[in-house]
Structure formats: structure tokens, C-alpha cells
Amino acid sequence: MIAVAEACRNVAVVGAEPVALTDCLNFGNPERPEAYYQLEECIMGIALASKLLGAPVISGNVSLYNETRGEAIYPTPVIGALGLMDDVTRNAPIAFGDEGDVVLLLGATKFGGAPESLAGSEYLETVHGLVAGQPRIDMELEIAVQRACRRAVAEGLVSSAHDCSDGGLAVAVAESCIAGEIGFSGSLEVSGRWDAALFGEEQSRIVISVPAANREAVEGICAEESAPVALLGEVGGEALVIAGLLDVPLNHIVDAWKGGLERAAEGSASTD
């Protein structure tokens, strides 16, 4: 269900409405009970999420028996979404744009840093070497957030929009900074764990930037669509700053993004 929701969210952030899905289901040996169970539950989840989002699965394929030395790959549903928009000139890019634009988070009103948001996250695996937990999604919230984002984009109120997915909130903000070649400054009132607040992969969230004059109108749309919204900060500067938690020069972030894969490959080669 999360895979379907994220694919449709990626369509919604540009201002389009998801209308159809395609899938590629990658699993281990279905003759093993645990792999068959994964496949069955996955198909049921995709079917339910697609029904709720009004985007039927119209094509796809299946790749089974993906194993090495008797160990199956992680259950991996790959989802593609097709969207339609009335006016292609009314769209939102990923990149932060103008200095002073207000940055809002659709889908949340607070930053609690709940440990359960780290379930299945990139942070948990990369930093702690764990693949654990039970990711969750509230489809009613997901639908409301996507609808609010589409309306705001269609009305020309939004400078940029980017969904929170792999890596969580801090990574989503960093990606918009990288794409726009501009920094960000904000603050989060975190009541729980800072790592969960920054890198937890809680679902149904979209980072948007809007001209300050449009903030009230966007918040009004969110209220009408029952989509929570919170202030993150504003666009500007040459660093990604979250008061008390992060202060990283943008050029360091860009270097890590552009050169990270090459350095990881070099490190792997030297280990070998």
C-alpha cells in the first residue's frame, strides 16, 4: 500500500491526478510458504490502495524465484503511476526557488520524533544495520494530503513540491536544496527522538515552498481538505540549517550527493 501511495504522491506533487498504475512484483520462490504469503499479501495491499486512490492497475509483470544461496530478496513491489493534469503550465518542480519563500510540510502539524517512524527506514539500515519494524500508512490522510497538494499547485500557489520518502524529512529538504542550488533555514520543536524527526519515514508528507503572500491561501486549502500542515522554515542562504539539529553547508551536501556513489565504490574495491 505504501508503494502505491508513494507512486501516486509523486504524481500529485507535480499537480496531476493519478489515473492508472503498472506494477512489477519481485519476490523469492513462491513454493516456499513465507514467499507465497508475501506475494499474496502484497497483491491484496496493492489492490486495496489502488481502489482507494481511484487508480486501477492496468498492466504489470512478475519476477519470481529471486534467490541467492537459498535466501530470497526482500519482497519488492515496484509501482509506476500515470497522472493527468488540466493545465501542464501549472506544475511544481522539486527545486526550491526564490529566497524568502516559506517552506511548509503537508501531512503533519508537529515533529514528535516517534521511534516507530524509523521502521523500515534507510536510516535504520544505514546507521544501525537493521531492517526491522512495521511501517504504517493512513490512507485517509494520504488521500487528503494529495488532494490538497494538487489544488495548491493547480491554483498557482506553489513554487516547489517534493514528497518525503526514502531518508525522511531531512533528505527531502536536502534534495530540494540541491535541485534549487539554494539553502534552507528552519526549526523543529521535537518532543521525541531527533533522529526519528529528521530521518523517520512517516508516510503521507509533502514538502512545499510557497511565496510568503500565498501561505494563507495554501493553509486554507489544507483546512478545507482536512490535510494537516506545519511551518518548516524558509528558503535562502548557502546551508541547510535546522536550529539545534543541523547546520551543513550546501556545497558539502552537493558533494556528498554527486560523489557518494563513487566513494562507496572505491571503498568497496579497497575492502575487496
N, C-alpha and C positions, 0 to 999 in steps of 0.2 A: 504493500500500500504506500509506503514511503517512496519507493522508486517511482511509482505512478504520479504521486503528488509532486515530487521534485521535478519530473519532466514537464508536467503541466504548469508548475510555478515558473519554470524557465521560459515558457511561452507567455505567461501572464505578465512577467516583468517588462517585456518589450511592448506590452499593450494589446496583445492578441488573446483571443478566447480559444482554449483547446477544443478541438472538434474530433480528433481521431488519434489513435495510438498504434504503434507497432512494437513488437517485443522480440527479444532473443533470450531464451531461457537456458542458462548454462548450469549444469548440475553434474553430480557424480553418477555412479552406477545405480539406476532405478531398481535393479534387482535386490539391492540392499534396502531393508526396511526404512532405515533412517533417511536415505537419499530420496526414496519414494515419498516419504512423509514431507520432506522439504519441498519437493516439486508440487505435490498436491496442495499443500497449504499456500504456496506461492501463487499458484493459479487462482485459488479462491480469493486471495487478497487482491490480486490484480483485477479480477472481475468485479469485486465489490467497489474498489476505489474508482475504476473506470465508470461504473454506473453512477456513483455519487457525483463525479465530476462531469458527467454528461459527455464523455469522450470514449466511444467504443473502440475496442481492439479490432482493427480491420486486416492486419497482416502480422506475420512474425515467423520465427523458426525456433528450433530446439536443438541444443547441443548437449548430449548426454555422455556418460561413461568418461567424464573428465577426471582422471585419477593418475596419481604417480605413486608407485610402490604401495598400492592399496589405500592411499589416502585421497579422499575426494577434495576437489576445490571447494572454496566457500560457495554456498548457494548464491548464484549471481544472475538476477533478472536485469536485463538491460532494456530500458524503455525509451522509445522515441515518441515525441508528441508533435502533432501538426496543429497550428493555430491560424485563425483568421482575424483580420482587423479591418474596420471600415475605412480608415484613412492611414495609409502607411507613413505619411509625413508626421503623424502624431505617434512618435515612438520614444522609448527611453533607452539610452545606451548604458553600459556598465560603468563608464568612466565618470568620476566626479568632474564637475565643470568649473563653475565660477567661484572665485574667492568670496567667502561670506555666505554661500548657500547653507541652509540649515539641513542637517542630516537627521532623519527620523528612522525609527525601527518599527515597521508594521508587524503586528503579531505579538507584541509584548508591552507591558506597562511598567515592568520592574526587572531588575537584574539580580535574581536571588542566588545564583551560583549553586543550584541544586546538584548534588553529586550524580543523580540519575541521568542528567543531561549528557554525561560523559559516556553513557552506554554505547558501545559500538563505534566510538569516535576515533578519528585519526590521531588525536592527542593521546588517547589511552594506549593505542598500539605503538605509536612512535616513541613516546616518552617512557611508558611503563611496560611495554612489551606485552600488553594484554588485549585479547579480543574477548570481551565479556559484556554482560549487561543485557537489558531488554529495551531497545529503542521503542518509542511510542509515538503515535500521532493522533491528533484530534481532528477528524475530517471536517467537522462543522466549522472549526476555527480556520482550517486550511482554505475552505471554500470562501469564507468571509474575507480573508486576507487577500486572496487572489482577486476577488471581485473589487475590493477597494483599490487595489493597485491598478487594475485595468481602467477603472473610472478616472483615477487621478491622472494617468497617462493620457487617456483619450481626451481629457479636458485641457491638456496642455499645461498642467501644473507642475510636472516633474522634470528635473534636469537629468537625473540618473536613477536607475533601479537595478538592484542585484540581490539575488536570493542568498540566504545563509544555508550552506550545506556542508561539504567536507571542510573541516577545520574550524567551523563555528564563526562567531561574530567577528573576532579579531581578524581572521583570514578574509572574510567577506569585505570588511572595511579596507584592509590592505590591498586587495585586488582592485577595488575602485580607485584607490590612491595611485596604484601602479598604472592603471589604464589612463587616468587623467593627468598623470605626472604632476600631482599636487597633493599636499598633505591634509591632515585631519587633526582636529583638536576637540576633545570631549571629556566627559567624566561619567562614571557609572557609580551609582550607590549600591554596592554589592553587599548583600547581607550574609551571603554564604561563602563558598569557595571561589577565589578569584580565577583559578584555572578553569573551573566549570563555567563561570560567567564569560570568559574570553573564548574558550575553545570547546565548550559543550555544544553538541549538535542537536539542540532542541529544534523541533520542526516548525513549519508554518511561520517563518520570519523572512522579511524582505527589508533590506537597507535601501532607503531612497534619499536623494538630496533634492531640495526644492529652494527656489528663491524665497528669501525671508517673507516677502509680501504674499506668498502663496501658502504659507504654513497653516493659517487659519482655515482656508478652504479645504486643504487636504485633511486636516483633523476633523472637519465637518463631514467629509465623505466617510471617513473611518467610523465616526459615530453612527451615521446612517446605516452602514453595513455591518455594525457590531464587530468591527475589527480593532483590537487594541492598538495603541500607538504610543511610542515613547520618544522623547528627545535624546539624541546621542551626542550631538555637538555641531560643529560647523566645518566647512571645507576651508582649507587655507594653510599656508606655511610650507615648510620643507621637511616635515617629520610627521610620523603617526604618533600622536600623543593621547593617551588616556590617563588622566590625572591619577597619580599614585600607583599606576599599574604598568604603563608602557610609555616609553619615550625613545623611539627609534628613528634615526634619520631616514628619509625616504630613499636616498641612494643606497643605503645598506639593504633595505627591503628589496629594491630593484635588483641589486647584485645577487641576493640570495635566490630570487625568483628566476633570474636569467641563467645563473651559473650553478644552481643547486644540483641539477641532474648530472652535469659534467663532473662536478666534485664528488658526487656519490659514486659515479662510475670509476673514477680514479681511485677512490678509497677502496672499492671492492676489488679492483685489479691489484692493488698493492697487498691486500689481505690474501688474495689467491697466491 
